[in-house]
Amino acid sequence: MTELLSQAEVAALLGITKETLANHRSAGRGPRYVKLVGRIKYRKTDVEAFIERSVRQSTTELTTAA
């Protein structure tokens, strides 16, 4: 089973606030998440995949929805 991360852990890893992470989640721009018993958790593998999809070679590259 994959490791689950809290909102605080993911926000810290991405260098953003929990509020910004929640806004990204609401808009469908953030990493995939899991809702378990009313709590938001993030699979470590999904956060790593989100980071990989965000890698760019130059500023002229088009961004894609994550």
C-alpha positions as CSV (number, residue, x, y, z in Angstrom):
1,M,0.0,0.0,0.0
2,T,1.2,3.5,-0.8
3,E,2.0,6.0,1.8
4,L,-0.6,8.6,2.5
5,L,0.3,12.2,3.2
6,S,-1.6,14.9,5.0
7,Q,-2.6,18.2,3.5
8,A,0.0,19.9,5.7
9,E,2.8,17.6,4.5
10,V,1.9,18.1,0.8
11,A,1.6,21.8,1.2
12,A,5.0,22.0,2.8
13,L,6.5,19.7,0.1
14,L,5.1,22.0,-2.6
15,G,6.1,25.2,-0.7
16,I,2.5,26.5,-0.6
17,T,-0.1,27.0,2.2
18,K,-2.8,24.5,3.0
19,E,-5.3,27.1,1.8
20,T,-3.6,27.3,-1.6
21,L,-3.5,23.6,-1.8
22,A,-7.2,23.5,-1.1
23,N,-7.9,26.1,-3.8
24,H,-5.9,24.0,-6.3
25,R,-7.8,20.9,-5.3
26,S,-11.1,22.6,-5.7
27,A,-10.2,23.9,-9.1
28,G,-8.8,20.5,-10.2
29,R,-5.2,21.9,-10.6
30,G,-3.5,20.1,-7.7
31,P,-2.3,16.5,-7.2
32,R,-4.9,13.8,-7.1
33,Y,-6.3,13.1,-3.6
34,V,-8.2,10.6,-1.6
35,K,-11.1,11.3,0.8
36,L,-11.2,8.8,3.6
37,V,-13.7,9.1,6.4
38,G,-14.2,12.8,5.6
39,R,-10.4,13.5,5.6
40,I,-8.3,14.6,2.7
41,K,-5.2,12.5,2.1
42,Y,-2.7,12.4,-0.8
43,R,-1.0,9.3,-2.0
44,K,2.7,9.9,-2.1
45,T,2.8,8.4,-5.6
46,D,0.2,10.9,-6.9
47,V,2.2,13.8,-5.4
48,E,5.3,12.6,-7.1
49,A,3.5,12.2,-10.4
50,F,2.1,15.7,-10.1
51,I,5.6,17.1,-9.5
52,E,6.9,15.1,-12.6
53,R,4.1,16.5,-14.8
54,S,5.1,20.0,-13.6
55,V,8.7,19.7,-14.9
56,R,9.6,22.2,-17.7
57,Q,12.6,22.6,-19.9
58,S,11.9,26.3,-20.7
59,T,9.4,29.0,-20.0
60,T,8.1,28.8,-23.5
61,E,6.6,25.3,-23.0
62,L,2.9,25.1,-22.8
63,T,1.5,24.0,-19.4
64,T,-1.1,21.3,-19.2
65,A,-3.8,20.6,-16.6
66,A,-2.5,18.4,-13.9
